[in-house]
């Protein structure tokens, strides 16, 4: 995959990528009445269903520097991100006989939250949604994947820093892949519903940006199943701080997360986690995104391009 971002840009410069989206989201609702689309700001949280809760949570803390939040016998909250754009991965213990490992229930933060107004917009589109406290709603996309929209303060990251030592610091979810029998149609639904910024249609997938995460509806392989049919998203990839493909590749091989013969000549490396569930370790500039505007800004929009779909 081509690299369109050879020049490095500071993280402070990178924060303005969706400042325009934030400004639109802050407009009075009367001005937005003709355009009820929600304006996503960043990836809020998702759930990883694990065959072994403790083993999985410990591994993500050790490898990606995730920060522990609240926990009990059923689930553990793991936080990651930088510059205040916090993402929560809820690691949940699979019940007896439940499919695992898998990834379910993605939620996106939207601006200018008002529960009654959000609910009215969902009803206006005949979307059946389930309330999650006063700060969010869960719903199904047209293919049965569970997604949600949430307020900025749906849940707060703990103030204590991540426990050291850890291998890499995860800065964000680089990209998320959802498989579909009709990726164009599914991608269009997400643009209509969440106003993602689409930059690339590669003939098998589309790149749709929210902050510095790219959502990638991807065509199933011949005879393959969609994420909705499999009851799991395909994978989440992670942008790490100070990415170096040689050292990252060597460490992945040492940990048997990739084959010894695997290539390491890219800005992102396909691998598996502790449960043999596929993921990627990525540099921030892996996904080609020539259309994005990048510069300085405040919370409400980041603008780094990043990761390649695996």
BAFI-3210 file (N, C-alpha, C; in Angstrom, 3 decimals, decimal comma, padded with zeros to 6 digits):
// residues 310
n [1|2|3|4|5|6|7|8|9|10|11|12|13|14|15|16|17|18|19|20|21|22|23|24|25|26|27|28|29|30|31|32|33|34|35|36|37|38|39|40|41|42|43|44|45|46|47|48|49|50|51|52|53|54|55|56|57|58|59|60|61|62|63|64|65|66|67|68|69|70|71|72|73|74|75|76|77|78|79|80|81|82|83|84|85|86|87|88|89|90|91|92|93|94|95|96|97|98|99|100|101|102|103|104|105|106|107|108|109|110|111|112|113|114|115|116|117|118|119|120|121|122|123|124|125|126|127|128|129|130|131|132|133|134|135|136|137|138|139|140|141|142|143|144|145|146|147|148|149|150|151|152|153|154|155|156|157|158|159|160|161|162|163|164|165|166|167|168|169|170|171|172|173|174|175|176|177|178|179|180|181|182|183|184|185|186|187|188|189|190|191|192|193|194|195|196|197|198|199|200|201|202|203|204|205|206|207|208|209|210|211|212|213|214|215|216|217|218|219|220|221|222|223|224|225|226|227|228|229|230|231|232|233|234|235|236|237|238|239|240|241|242|243|244|245|246|247|248|249|250|251|252|253|254|255|256|257|258|259|260|261|262|263|264|265|266|267|268|269|270|271|272|273|274|275|276|277|278|279|280|281|282|283|284|285|286|287|288|289|290|291|292|293|294|295|296|297|298|299|300|301|302|303|304|305|306|307|308|309|310]
n.u [000,841|000,486|002,346|001,298|002,134|004,895|006,209|006,737|004,500|003,772|002,034|000,398|-000,066|-001,504|-004,075|-006,309|-007,866|-010,686|-011,906|-013,710|-015,933|-016,602|-017,369|-019,653|-021,198|-021,748|-023,602|-026,758|-029,679|-031,923|-030,891|-029,883|-031,977|-032,790|-030,873|-030,290|-028,145|-025,842|-022,862|-019,872|-017,213|-015,089|-013,903|-015,694|-016,133|-015,803|-016,510|-014,685|-015,029|-013,876|-012,166|-010,756|-010,813|-008,954|-006,404|-006,508|-006,953|-004,644|-002,693|-003,223|-002,715|000,015|001,167|000,081|000,028|-002,352|-004,654|-005,908|-009,283|-012,370|-013,368|-014,625|-015,685|-016,729|-016,046|-013,498|-012,379|-010,440|-008,342|-007,190|-005,316|-004,571|-003,796|-006,191|-008,253|-009,971|-010,329|-012,269|-011,816|-013,784|-013,201|-014,760|-015,761|-016,397|-019,442|-020,373|-020,182|-020,461|-019,612|-016,252|-012,870|-014,204|-015,345|-017,533|-020,246|-019,706|-019,210|-019,706|-018,595|-020,583|-021,146|-022,604|-024,626|-027,915|-030,287|-033,071|-033,311|-031,538|-032,848|-035,212|-034,247|-033,401|-035,875|-037,113|-035,930|-036,875|-035,446|-034,818|-033,826|-031,917|-031,794|-028,913|-028,230|-028,537|-026,897|-026,416|-027,179|-027,906|-027,993|-028,862|-027,025|-027,781|-026,961|-026,955|-024,937|-023,979|-024,029|-023,336|-024,308|-022,963|-022,676|-020,094|-019,342|-020,056|-018,636|-015,877|-012,337|-010,041|-007,910|-005,339|-002,146|-001,192|000,012|003,440|006,145|005,441|005,028|004,373|002,893|-000,417|-001,931|-004,303|-007,267|-006,349|-007,561|-010,732|-012,257|-015,120|-016,887|-018,783|-021,472|-022,208|-020,368|-020,325|-022,967|-023,343|-021,358|-022,358|-024,622|-023,454|-022,211|-024,474|-025,741|-023,839|-022,192|-019,542|-016,299|-015,533|-012,776|-011,508|-012,225|-011,488|-012,315|-012,817|-013,207|-014,041|-012,714|-013,494|-013,529|-013,307|-012,266|-009,030|-009,351|-010,099|-012,931|-013,749|-015,724|-015,785|-015,635|-016,779|-014,834|-015,049|-017,684|-017,487|-018,440|-020,368|-019,631|-021,899|-023,154|-021,221|-021,163|-019,236|-016,927|-014,382|-011,630|-009,671|-007,193|-004,158|-002,700|000,568|002,855|005,921|006,568|008,447|009,244|011,064|011,914|009,395|008,445|010,344|009,787|007,155|007,574|009,169|007,339|005,656|003,498|003,328|004,298|007,606|008,661|007,324|006,789|008,149|008,160|006,651|004,301|002,602|001,774|000,310|-001,028|-001,603|-003,457|-003,268|-005,246|-005,223|-006,641|-007,114|-005,262|-003,616|-000,459|000,439|001,781|001,126|000,608|-000,336|-002,711|-003,680|-004,649|-005,292|-007,069|-007,490|-007,556|-005,076|-003,913|-003,445|-005,548|-008,419|-009,846|-012,248|-011,740|-009,417|-006,686|-004,899|-003,664|-003,661|-003,358|-003,230|-005,615|-005,967]
n.v [-001,197|002,201|004,958|007,943|009,856|010,804|012,872|013,829|015,004|017,081|015,993|017,921|019,575|017,773|017,694|018,962|017,800|017,128|019,461|021,059|019,390|019,253|021,897|022,021|020,179|021,586|023,454|025,195|023,211|023,794|024,816|022,541|021,005|020,065|018,291|015,640|014,043|012,435|013,710|012,291|012,139|010,670|007,273|005,709|003,364|-000,246|-003,807|-006,624|-009,958|-012,436|-015,604|-016,095|-014,018|-012,703|-013,434|-012,342|-009,558|-008,935|-009,359|-007,371|-005,100|-005,439|-005,540|-003,388|-001,254|-000,560|000,990|000,049|000,194|000,252|-002,936|-006,303|-009,641|-010,321|-008,519|-006,293|-002,983|-001,454|001,150|003,322|005,597|009,039|012,539|013,160|011,939|009,494|005,978|003,187|-000,199|-002,796|-005,681|-008,654|-011,526|-014,524|-016,311|-019,651|-021,793|-019,689|-017,934|-017,141|-015,968|-012,695|-009,563|-007,026|-004,606|-001,559|001,809|005,280|008,560|011,434|014,911|017,748|016,647|015,638|013,832|013,530|014,779|013,264|010,797|011,464|011,876|009,316|007,985|009,329|008,197|005,687|003,892|001,388|001,661|001,079|002,434|003,471|004,213|007,748|008,652|007,463|005,400|002,182|000,383|-001,407|-001,826|-001,982|-004,597|-005,996|-005,555|-004,365|-001,085|002,102|005,402|008,033|010,291|012,741|012,514|009,953|007,909|008,154|008,289|006,752|008,621|007,835|006,871|004,491|001,237|000,573|-001,740|-001,577|-002,914|-001,512|001,711|002,175|004,438|004,924|003,405|002,207|001,282|-000,222|-003,132|-004,172|-006,777|-007,333|-008,261|-006,435|-003,992|-001,334|-000,440|-000,745|000,977|003,418|003,688|004,154|006,607|008,186|007,946|008,481|010,395|009,921|010,655|009,846|008,636|006,895|004,442|001,309|-000,681|-003,027|-002,308|000,491|003,525|005,172|007,919|008,772|011,045|009,993|007,374|004,844|003,522|000,574|-000,748|-003,825|-006,020|-009,371|-012,340|-014,674|-016,809|-016,325|-015,127|-012,389|-009,796|-009,430|-011,914|-013,551|-012,636|-010,983|-008,286|-007,905|-007,184|-005,128|-002,705|-001,296|001,856|002,603|004,280|005,679|003,934|001,394|-000,550|-002,685|-003,338|-003,766|-005,890|-007,865|-008,231|-009,166|-011,599|-012,852|-013,165|-014,915|-013,980|-013,575|-015,422|-016,784|-016,343|-014,184|-011,110|-007,832|-005,319|-002,848|-000,256|-001,292|-004,262|-007,361|-009,485|-011,719|-011,832|-012,692|-014,600|-015,720|-014,162|-012,074|-009,050|-005,858|-004,163|-000,866|001,984|005,532|006,637|004,844|004,225|005,335|008,630|011,003|013,103|014,286|017,036|018,365|019,613|022,013|021,996|021,587|019,500|017,347|016,893|015,027|014,684|012,746|010,767|007,198|003,694|000,599|-001,531|-004,850]
n.w [000,000|-000,822|000,594|001,659|003,387|004,065|005,372|008,685|011,182|013,936|016,938|018,068|015,846|014,447|015,424|014,312|012,405|012,174|012,890|011,593|011,461|014,162|014,626|013,041|014,422|016,696|015,994|016,327|016,981|015,509|013,179|012,119|011,462|008,964|008,406|009,948|010,677|012,869|014,346|014,541|016,940|018,102|018,636|021,087|022,842|022,997|023,063|023,985|023,837|025,810|026,107|028,431|030,925|032,768|031,778|029,196|029,668|031,163|029,226|027,254|028,753|029,289|026,674|025,094|026,808|028,097|030,337|033,451|034,511|036,188|037,503|037,748|038,526|036,123|034,069|032,745|032,592|030,164|029,253|026,640|024,503|023,569|024,198|025,401|024,011|024,695|024,602|025,443|026,023|026,769|028,353|028,399|030,190|028,553|028,580|029,624|026,914|025,143|022,153|021,549|021,011|020,370|018,947|019,837|019,758|019,151|020,077|019,409|020,150|020,148|019,449|021,280|022,987|023,647|025,118|024,565|022,101|020,489|020,623|019,297|016,720|016,036|016,065|013,988|011,822|011,928|013,483|015,735|019,001|021,963|025,156|026,973|030,015|030,621|028,708|026,270|023,338|022,040|018,963|015,924|012,930|009,340|008,777|011,072|012,928|016,129|017,172|018,722|019,928|021,823|024,642|025,390|028,085|028,825|030,108|032,307|031,997|034,247|036,500|037,196|035,834|033,216|034,125|034,407|033,592|030,009|026,714|024,210|023,681|023,126|021,011|019,720|018,254|015,329|012,928|012,062|011,005|009,336|007,948|004,946|002,753|000,889|000,618|-000,266|000,018|002,792|003,699|002,739|004,324|006,834|006,357|005,923|008,373|010,450|009,381|008,559|007,229|004,081|002,285|000,512|-001,956|-002,492|-004,197|-002,969|-000,442|001,725|003,058|005,932|007,939|011,415|013,610|014,414|013,663|011,348|009,889|008,274|006,063|004,458|001,709|001,849|001,448|-001,314|-000,748|001,928|005,258|006,598|009,049|010,603|010,345|011,455|013,983|015,050|014,871|012,370|012,984|015,242|014,829|016,146|016,661|017,549|019,745|018,626|016,457|014,913|012,286|012,107|014,749|015,887|014,314|014,977|017,699|017,589|016,331|018,253|020,287|019,084|017,708|015,067|012,117|011,812|009,321|008,339|006,561|007,254|006,221|006,256|007,293|009,071|010,763|010,327|012,791|015,613|018,709|022,219|022,282|019,826|018,103|015,359|014,785|014,392|014,531|014,274|012,471|012,703|010,192|008,253|006,757|003,603|002,943|001,398|001,193|003,634|005,891|007,910|010,979|013,680|016,627|018,840|021,438|020,096|017,546|015,795|013,520|012,313|009,679|009,237|009,601|007,704|006,206|007,254]
ca.u [000,000|001,317|002,430|001,100|002,512|006,288|006,634|006,177|003,835|003,627|000,706|-000,391|-000,515|-002,412|-005,351|-007,378|-008,403|-012,136|-012,396|-014,903|-017,036|-016,975|-018,097|-020,986|-021,953|-022,114|-024,619|-028,076|-030,414|-032,867|-030,170|-029,563|-033,211|-032,873|-029,758|-030,280|-027,026|-024,995|-021,483|-019,016|-015,975|-014,055|-014,362|-015,962|-015,782|-016,255|-016,400|-013,932|-015,502|-012,654|-012,303|-010,149|-010,833|-007,723|-005,291|-006,647|-006,735|-003,225|-001,912|-003,388|-001,999|001,454|001,612|-000,334|000,036|-003,696|-004,816|-007,059|-010,298|-013,175|-013,388|-015,250|-015,445|-017,315|-015,434|-012,442|-012,266|-009,078|-008,344|-006,007|-005,499|-003,687|-004,343|-007,533|-009,232|-009,873|-011,147|-012,412|-012,072|-014,337|-012,926|-015,827|-015,615|-017,421|-020,236|-020,212|-020,746|-020,547|-018,569|-015,152|-012,891|-014,899|-015,473|-018,920|-020,774|-018,904|-019,900|-019,022|-018,933|-021,096|-021,116|-023,861|-025,539|-029,195|-030,890|-034,385|-033,111|-030,958|-033,914|-036,144|-033,618|-033,462|-037,266|-037,440|-035,392|-037,448|-034,384|-035,104|-032,620|-032,023|-031,104|-027,860|-028,296|-028,984|-025,754|-026,136|-028,145|-027,430|-028,866|-028,298|-026,915|-028,617|-026,481|-027,063|-023,851|-024,435|-023,244|-023,987|-023,930|-022,801|-022,217|-018,678|-019,142|-020,691|-017,819|-014,620|-011,109|-009,406|-006,839|-004,032|-001,538|-001,048|001,064|004,644|006,506|004,631|005,793|004,063|001,779|-001,452|-002,404|-005,686|-007,649|-005,910|-008,688|-011,679|-012,789|-016,400|-017,078|-020,137|-021,737|-022,349|-019,623|-020,696|-024,258|-023,136|-020,592|-023,239|-025,477|-022,684|-022,048|-025,762|-026,105|-022,816|-021,443|-018,121|-015,641|-014,995|-011,656|-011,007|-012,936|-010,463|-012,877|-013,221|-013,488|-014,035|-012,123|-014,405|-012,788|-013,827|-011,033|-007,912|-009,686|-010,805|-013,909|-013,541|-016,598|-014,965|-016,355|-016,407|-014,240|-016,031|-018,164|-017,274|-019,565|-020,260|-019,473|-023,200|-023,395|-020,218|-021,384|-018,017|-016,175|-013,231|-010,519|-009,254|-005,749|-003,741|-001,580|001,429|003,830|007,297|006,562|009,607|008,803|012,041|011,823|008,052|008,405|011,160|009,091|006,005|008,089|009,613|006,136|004,912|002,277|003,396|005,215|009,010|008,954|006,451|007,450|008,018|008,560|005,502|003,979|001,669|002,039|-000,770|-000,602|-002,694|-003,272|-003,092|-006,292|-005,116|-007,601|-006,246|-005,199|-002,441|000,313|000,533|002,227|-000,013|000,392|-000,419|-003,832|-003,603|-005,783|-004,823|-008,079|-007,679|-006,906|-004,446|-003,314|-003,669|-006,948|-008,738|-010,626|-013,425|-011,319|-008,022|-006,573|-003,815|-003,931|-002,970|-003,196|-003,655|-006,508|-005,342]
ca.v [000,000|003,393|005,815|009,322|010,742|010,613|013,939|013,725|016,196|016,970|015,611|019,132|019,963|016,761|017,656|019,774|017,129|017,223|020,649|021,513|018,532|019,680|023,159|021,697|019,500|022,547|024,365|025,032|022,122|024,316|024,963|021,222|020,240|019,418|017,368|015,047|013,136|012,625|014,062|011,531|012,798|009,646|005,968|005,782|002,099|-001,484|-004,951|-007,801|-011,123|-013,213|-016,933|-016,028|-012,584|-012,217|-013,641|-011,392|-008,202|-008,792|-009,291|-006,059|-004,136|-005,642|-005,299|-002,092|-000,211|-000,118|001,365|-000,599|000,973|-000,566|-004,338|-007,271|-011,003|-010,499|-007,677|-005,352|-001,825|-001,105|002,439|003,733|006,832|010,140|013,888|013,261|011,214|008,227|004,867|002,113|-001,558|-003,597|-007,105|-009,375|-012,981|-015,263|-017,262|-021,048|-022,078|-018,487|-017,758|-016,249|-014,516|-011,897|-008,142|-006,616|-003,369|-000,350|003,059|006,496|009,796|012,509|016,200|018,447|015,581|015,847|012,514|013,614|015,119|012,099|009,804|011,908|011,646|007,881|007,645|009,897|007,270|004,370|003,050|000,898|001,832|000,793|003,439|003,062|005,347|008,952|009,136|006,716|004,490|001,085|000,057|-002,312|-001,326|-002,819|-005,972|-006,630|-005,200|-003,468|000,135|003,039|006,815|008,350|011,615|012,828|012,116|008,665|007,285|008,881|007,524|006,972|009,612|007,209|006,458|003,064|000,572|000,215|-001,508|-002,176|-003,026|-000,379|002,545|002,316|005,814|004,948|002,320|002,645|001,033|-001,273|-003,755|-004,875|-007,429|-007,141|-008,778|-005,268|-002,996|000,019|-000,108|-000,572|002,207|004,563|003,815|004,794|008,025|008,836|007,932|009,065|011,440|009,643|011,243|008,780|009,123|005,937|003,229|000,501|-001,743|-004,097|-001,688|001,951|004,110|006,179|008,429|009,498|011,427|009,304|005,969|004,633|002,438|000,026|-001,792|-004,612|-007,129|-010,720|-013,190|-015,553|-017,850|-015,925|-014,578|-011,008|-009,630|-009,654|-013,358|-014,148|-012,070|-010,330|-007,455|-008,649|-006,913|-003,771|-002,492|-000,276|002,749|002,659|005,360|005,391|002,713|001,033|-001,840|-003,744|-003,770|-004,305|-007,212|-008,792|-008,538|-010,000|-012,951|-013,402|-013,530|-015,855|-013,333|-013,750|-016,486|-016,377|-015,952|-013,074|-009,876|-006,721|-004,118|-001,963|000,594|-002,015|-005,691|-008,251|-010,418|-012,218|-011,522|-013,815|-015,586|-016,028|-013,317|-011,226|-007,618|-005,285|-003,115|000,070|003,370|006,441|007,102|003,695|004,312|006,479|009,514|012,240|014,152|014,822|018,263|018,093|020,803|022,122|022,130|021,229|018,272|017,377|016,410|014,774|014,523|011,965|009,614|006,046|002,285|-000,179|-002,621|-006,154]
ca.w [000,000|-000,937|001,776|001,231|004,473|004,434|006,266|010,023|011,684|015,386|017,372|018,248|014,513|013,911|016,140|013,717|011,233|012,007|013,593|010,899|011,888|015,499|014,516|012,539|015,470|017,726|015,482|016,944|016,370|014,520|011,924|011,624|011,366|007,664|008,302|011,292|010,873|014,035|014,015|015,449|017,334|018,231|019,075|022,516|023,477|022,386|023,958|023,556|024,577|025,970|026,720|029,762|031,220|033,386|030,849|028,091|030,174|031,520|027,988|026,627|029,597|029,096|025,304|024,558|027,828|028,441|031,744|034,074|035,188|037,077|037,133|038,635|038,061|034,793|033,046|033,106|031,720|029,762|028,565|025,885|023,752|023,957|024,003|025,941|023,205|025,402|024,139|026,422|025,599|027,855|028,186|029,102|030,245|027,820|029,357|029,222|025,601|024,301|021,156|021,890|021,197|019,363|019,262|019,631|020,350|019,003|020,363|018,970|020,839|019,303|020,123|021,539|023,401|024,311|024,947|023,928|020,683|019,831|020,502|018,257|015,420|015,779|015,737|012,679|010,820|012,233|014,046|017,072|019,805|023,389|025,954|027,903|030,939|029,922|027,944|025,055|022,748|021,210|017,848|014,930|011,568|008,461|008,690|012,372|013,837|017,188|017,329|019,624|019,954|023,231|025,051|025,758|029,474|029,081|031,144|032,420|032,181|035,551|036,452|037,370|034,565|032,972|034,888|033,651|032,200|028,963|025,476|023,342|024,102|022,107|020,926|019,232|017,351|014,011|012,034|012,434|009,795|009,406|006,661|004,429|001,411|000,019|001,392|-000,684|000,624|004,218|003,869|002,526|005,514|007,899|006,026|006,125|009,781|011,315|008,679|008,432|006,058|003,242|001,483|-000,461|-002,298|-003,132|-005,005|-002,058|000,850|001,761|004,255|006,480|009,085|012,563|014,293|013,771|013,443|010,090|009,860|006,937|005,529|003,547|001,081|002,257|000,424|-001,947|000,153|003,307|006,004|007,041|010,491|011,220|010,394|012,343|015,317|015,525|013,939|011,864|013,892|015,568|014,757|017,105|016,426|018,722|019,817|018,215|015,649|014,091|011,767|012,360|016,145|016,105|013,698|015,766|018,937|017,241|016,078|019,522|021,038|018,247|017,245|013,620|011,725|011,728|007,942|007,933|006,158|008,204|005,485|006,077|008,431|009,917|010,661|010,731|013,831|016,449|020,123|023,125|022,000|018,397|017,392|014,556|015,007|013,752|015,200|013,157|012,537|012,570|008,814|007,367|005,819|002,699|003,231|000,798|001,264|004,981|006,322|009,187|011,569|015,117|016,999|020,208|021,576|019,242|016,255|015,533|012,094|011,765|008,858|009,785|009,358|006,546|006,528|007,135]
c.u [000,875|001,283|002,365|001,558|003,943|006,748|005,957|005,613|003,613|002,201|-000,172|-000,905|-001,587|-003,815|-006,518|-008,143|-009,898|-012,695|-013,657|-016,125|-017,529|-017,785|-019,510|-021,844|-022,447|-023,181|-025,933|-028,885|-031,428|-032,194|-029,871|-030,820|-033,322|-031,785|-029,549|-029,121|-026,269|-023,560|-020,536|-017,698|-014,823|-014,701|-014,487|-015,553|-016,296|-016,002|-015,660|-014,392|-014,369|-012,920|-011,730|-009,958|-009,488|-006,539|-005,320|-006,366|-005,273|-002,368|-002,028|-002,736|-000,507|001,918|001,299|-000,434|-001,334|-003,821|-006,068|-007,990|-011,080|-013,214|-014,170|-015,005|-015,905|-016,611|-014,373|-012,454|-010,793|-009,136|-007,051|-006,345|-004,549|-004,366|-005,787|-008,598|-009,235|-010,839|-011,116|-012,642|-012,559|-014,048|-013,932|-015,570|-016,756|-018,157|-019,995|-020,912|-020,834|-019,352|-017,518|-013,865|-013,677|-015,003|-016,877|-019,133|-019,800|-019,742|-019,052|-019,516|-019,454|-021,180|-022,528|-024,948|-026,797|-030,006|-032,213|-034,247|-032,537|-032,030|-034,900|-035,568|-033,631|-034,871|-037,648|-036,936|-035,913|-036,393|-034,745|-033,808|-032,915|-031,190|-030,058|-027,616|-028,879|-027,939|-025,485|-027,288|-027,402|-028,461|-028,155|-028,154|-027,682|-028,183|-026,437|-025,918|-024,366|-023,487|-024,003|-023,504|-023,985|-022,352|-020,733|-018,426|-019,872|-019,947|-016,459|-013,443|-010,544|-008,213|-005,458|-003,462|-001,499|000,115|002,240|005,333|005,465|005,426|005,607|002,926|000,801|-002,001|-003,865|-005,984|-007,335|-007,014|-009,491|-012,263|-014,085|-016,651|-018,546|-020,270|-021,929|-021,687|-019,994|-022,001|-024,107|-022,359|-021,444|-024,148|-024,721|-022,437|-023,344|-026,091|-025,112|-021,924|-019,940|-017,573|-014,995|-013,927|-011,249|-012,002|-011,971|-010,988|-013,281|-013,592|-013,519|-013,440|-012,994|-013,864|-013,678|-012,622|-009,877|-008,097|-010,419|-011,649|-013,912|-014,546|-015,873|-015,766|-015,858|-015,700|-015,322|-016,400|-018,024|-018,524|-019,294|-020,039|-020,790|-023,512|-022,450|-020,386|-020,095|-017,478|-014,915|-011,996|-010,397|-007,733|-005,386|-002,553|-000,738|002,400|005,192|007,399|007,853|009,374|009,784|011,919|010,452|007,957|009,183|010,445|007,866|006,434|008,517|008,429|005,237|003,538|002,210|004,355|006,639|009,375|008,139|007,265|007,195|008,334|007,372|005,337|002,936|001,828|000,839|-000,249|-001,828|-002,395|-003,147|-004,097|-006,303|-006,180|-006,805|-006,380|-004,031|-001,772|000,753|001,245|001,033|-000,359|000,245|-001,544|-003,679|-004,851|-005,491|-005,796|-008,149|-006,907|-006,336|-003,779|-003,630|-005,148|-007,156|-009,560|-011,939|-013,047|-009,837|-007,861|-005,404|-004,366|-003,225|-003,216|-003,816|-004,585|-005,811|-006,212]
c.v [001,246|004,212|007,264|010,319|010,486|011,656|013,805|015,055|016,005|016,617|016,833|019,623|019,022|016,826|018,313|019,074|017,200|018,407|021,183|020,700|018,936|020,962|022,916|021,073|020,462|023,537|024,163|023,966|022,616|024,445|023,607|020,396|019,482|018,373|016,698|014,106|013,467|012,878|013,349|012,261|011,821|008,331|005,964|004,491|000,930|-002,619|-006,100|-008,959|-012,144|-014,593|-016,982|-014,554|-012,086|-012,309|-012,608|-009,972|-007,974|-008,625|-007,913|-004,952|-004,226|-005,196|-003,885|-000,993|000,296|000,054|000,718|000,434|000,053|-002,005|-005,141|-008,640|-011,213|-009,685|-006,763|-004,212|-001,531|000,139|002,636|004,986|007,888|011,463|014,008|012,535|009,760|007,193|003,763|000,790|-002,330|-005,064|-007,861|-010,872|-013,651|-016,209|-018,679|-021,288|-020,884|-018,399|-016,757|-016,811|-013,846|-010,463|-007,697|-005,190|-002,191|000,884|004,252|007,690|010,806|013,786|016,706|017,477|016,115|014,588|012,573|013,905|013,940|011,037|010,188|011,677|010,168|007,466|008,168|009,023|005,848|003,383|002,678|000,945|001,555|001,806|002,799|004,232|006,548|009,456|008,357|005,858|003,420|000,793|-000,913|-001,592|-002,269|-004,276|-006,655|-006,379|-004,196|-002,287|001,076|004,456|007,272|009,785|011,566|012,257|010,817|007,904|007,975|007,941|007,788|007,905|008,992|006,767|004,948|002,511|000,234|-000,968|-002,086|-002,108|-001,813|000,426|002,687|003,737|005,894|003,627|002,802|002,479|-000,154|-001,830|-004,482|-005,471|-007,415|-007,782|-007,638|-004,091|-001,570|000,460|000,120|000,714|003,451|004,775|004,523|006,270|008,785|008,972|008,702|010,086|011,193|010,330|010,125|009,326|008,179|004,816|002,385|-000,625|-002,955|-003,549|-000,175|002,395|005,275|006,623|009,033|009,767|010,684|007,796|005,863|003,368|001,892|-001,074|-002,494|-005,779|-008,463|-011,424|-014,099|-016,685|-017,501|-015,337|-013,141|-010,968|-009,876|-011,131|-014,058|-013,686|-011,507|-009,401|-008,214|-008,442|-005,427|-003,728|-001,310|000,531|002,795|003,834|004,843|004,062|002,567|-000,388|-002,976|-004,254|-004,350|-005,715|-008,248|-009,199|-009,420|-011,438|-013,616|-013,898|-014,500|-015,303|-013,308|-014,904|-015,936|-015,879|-014,748|-011,837|-008,758|-005,389|-003,203|-001,101|-000,037|-003,498|-006,478|-009,252|-010,957|-011,859|-012,806|-014,930|-016,042|-015,301|-012,257|-009,752|-007,096|-004,306|-002,160|001,376|004,277|006,737|005,962|003,791|005,525|007,338|010,904|013,391|014,846|016,106|018,026|019,352|020,863|022,313|021,707|019,962|018,406|016,984|016,228|014,515|013,755|010,951|008,438|004,777|001,641|-001,292|-003,947|-007,104]
c.w [000,000|000,347|001,331|002,273|004,909|005,435|007,614|010,468|013,166|015,750|017,590|016,904|013,992|014,471|015,435|012,617|011,058|012,796|012,932|011,276|013,261|015,454|014,015|013,623|016,532|017,260|016,212|016,225|015,343|013,172|011,298|011,354|010,051|007,482|009,655|011,559|012,151|013,583|014,981|015,713|017,509|018,649|020,581|023,229|022,652|023,365|023,280|024,437|024,614|026,563|028,131|030,093|031,731|032,428|029,723|028,541|030,511|030,270|027,332|027,458|029,340|027,710|024,835|025,609|028,211|029,955|032,315|034,706|036,107|036,585|038,165|038,030|036,621|033,711|033,641|032,099|031,448|028,884|027,778|025,102|024,241|023,664|024,462|025,149|023,657|024,830|025,187|025,707|026,824|027,541|029,049|029,058|029,489|028,761|028,841|027,890|024,674|023,362|021,635|021,280|020,073|019,859|018,897|020,138|020,314|019,281|019,950|019,773|019,831|020,124|020,391|021,991|024,077|024,069|024,190|022,435|019,908|019,610|019,405|016,861|015,052|015,364|014,360|011,536|011,031|012,712|015,475|017,889|021,272|024,159|026,844|028,846|030,191|028,934|026,669|024,588|021,955|020,129|016,920|013,594|010,645|008,378|010,049|013,320|014,873|017,315|018,265|019,425|021,404|023,442|025,399|027,153|029,813|030,181|031,121|032,617|033,572|035,429|036,569|036,028|034,421|033,788|033,982|034,320|031,240|027,671|024,580|023,946|022,944|022,142|020,498|018,535|015,942|012,981|012,538|011,145|010,108|008,025|006,262|003,057|000,410|000,730|001,005|-000,003|002,119|004,499|003,697|003,720|006,626|007,604|006,250|007,604|010,645|010,621|008,729|007,187|005,252|002,322|000,371|-000,672|-003,111|-003,993|-004,194|-000,691|000,700|003,090|004,717|007,833|010,153|013,446|013,632|013,729|012,116|010,187|008,444|006,632|004,379|002,995|001,618|001,095|-000,155|-001,003|001,622|003,939|006,404|008,546|011,220|011,361|011,370|013,791|015,911|014,450|013,539|012,742|014,173|015,476|015,640|016,589|017,697|018,609|019,368|017,467|014,856|013,601|012,063|013,790|016,466|015,533|014,485|017,048|018,679|016,976|017,388|020,347|020,279|017,871|015,721|013,346|011,609|010,333|007,471|007,562|007,155|007,536|005,221|007,306|009,339|009,697|011,178|011,749|014,546|017,891|020,937|022,871|020,546|017,578|016,639|014,911|014,176|014,701|014,110|013,504|012,264|011,119|007,827|006,354|004,913|002,819|002,691|000,964|002,618|005,200|007,703|009,688|013,040|015,404|018,424|020,240|020,824|017,846|016,191|014,060|011,597|010,801|009,513|009,008|008,156|006,978|006,287|006,340]
res [x|x|x|x|x|x|x|x|x|x|x|x|x|x|x|x|x|x|x|x|x|x|x|x|x|x|x|x|x|x|x|x|x|x|x|x|x|x|x|x|x|x|x|x|x|x|x|x|x|x|x|x|x|x|x|x|x|x|x|x|x|x|x|x|x|x|x|x|x|x|x|x|x|x|x|x|x|x|x|x|x|x|x|x|x|x|x|x|x|x|x|x|x|x|x|x|x|x|x|x|x|x|x|x|x|x|x|x|x|x|x|x|x|x|x|x|x|x|x|x|x|x|x|x|x|x|x|x|x|x|x|x|x|x|x|x|x|x|x|x|x|x|x|x|x|x|x|x|x|x|x|x|x|x|x|x|x|x|x|x|x|x|x|x|x|x|x|x|x|x|x|x|x|x|x|x|x|x|x|x|x|x|x|x|x|x|x|x|x|x|x|x|x|x|x|x|x|x|x|x|x|x|x|x|x|x|x|x|x|x|x|x|x|x|x|x|x|x|x|x|x|x|x|x|x|x|x|x|x|x|x|x|x|x|x|x|x|x|x|x|x|x|x|x|x|x|x|x|x|x|x|x|x|x|x|x|x|x|x|x|x|x|x|x|x|x|x|x|x|x|x|x|x|x|x|x|x|x|x|x|x|x|x|x|x|x|x|x|x|x|x|x|x|x|x|x|x|x|x|x|x|x|x|x|x|x|x|x|x|x]
***
